[in-house]
């Protein structure tokens, strides 16, 4: 049951990110047709998206190192499924994400 839930969360997360990036790219395409400046209009969105993805990848690398060290200390096998569960809980959980408020 845990593997199914983890897979579902991964699919939903990737799907949501793909939808948001696709919507932004479609908006950029629409603005290019009207000869408006892309960076002036979409600079904040592009910058925020880039920073979020870079920090998320950085957190994944750091957490992977910590996870493998912990598994090695306990003489347990390193399994990607266990790491994925821990990573998703840390980044998508209520306390591990940045809350954007308007």
TAVEN-V182240 format. One record per pair of residues at least 12 apart in sequence whose C-alpha atoms are under 10 Angstrom apart, sorted by sequence separation. I is the first residue (numbers start at 1). J is the second residue. D is the distance in whole Angstrom. If there is no record, write none. Layout:
{{I:J:D} {I:J:D}}
//
This chain:
{{67:79:10} {68:80:10} {28:41:9} {67:80:10} {27:41:10} {28:42:7} {64:78:10} {27:42:9} {67:82:9} {68:83:9} {64:80:9} {67:83:7} {25:42:10} {24:42:8} {64:83:7} {67:86:9} {63:83:8} {64:84:9} {67:87:9} {24:45:8} {25:46:10} {24:46:9} {64:86:10} {60:83:9} {63:86:9} {64:87:8} {21:45:10} {60:84:9} {63:87:7} {21:46:9} {60:87:7} {63:90:9} {21:49:8} {59:87:9} {60:88:10} {20:49:10} {60:90:10} {59:90:10} {60:91:9} {17:49:10} {59:91:9} {56:91:8} {56:97:10} {52:98:10} {7:81:10} {10:84:9} {6:81:8} {10:85:10} {13:88:10} {6:82:10} {9:85:10} {7:84:10} {3:81:8} {6:84:8} {7:85:10} {10:88:8} {2:81:10} {3:82:9} {6:85:7} {9:88:8} {13:92:9} {5:85:10} {3:84:10} {3:85:9} {6:88:8} {2:85:9} {6:89:10} {9:92:9}}
//
